[in-house]
């Protein structure tokens, strides 16, 4: 004979809520400290001092802007010697032959 267990919907709800509250980390519930400056305010502030991304030395805003412009300019790609270019050509030619011939 089968014994049927009755399910109480209230107990399932209580169990689910308990598990949900246990899964939420404590840091997600807390608010930031009152003296913390909001990110929106920090994004809109004008930088009066900056550091070089290359060596970390302090720069004035004009020097920083000039350095950023210089870093964003495209540089010439490095030139390969004629011997290396010839070897690359031979490798490409060999790959083409291997594709065309089955053996």
GIDAWO-V273938 format. One record per helix or strand. SS is the DSSP state (~ for helix, > for strand). FROM is the first residue (numbers start at 1). LEN is the number of residues. If there is no record, write none. Layout:
ss	from	len
SS	FROM	LEN
SS	FROM	LEN
//
This chain:
ss	from	len
~	9	15
~	26	4
~	39	6
>	50	2
>	58	2
~	61	12
~	82	19
//
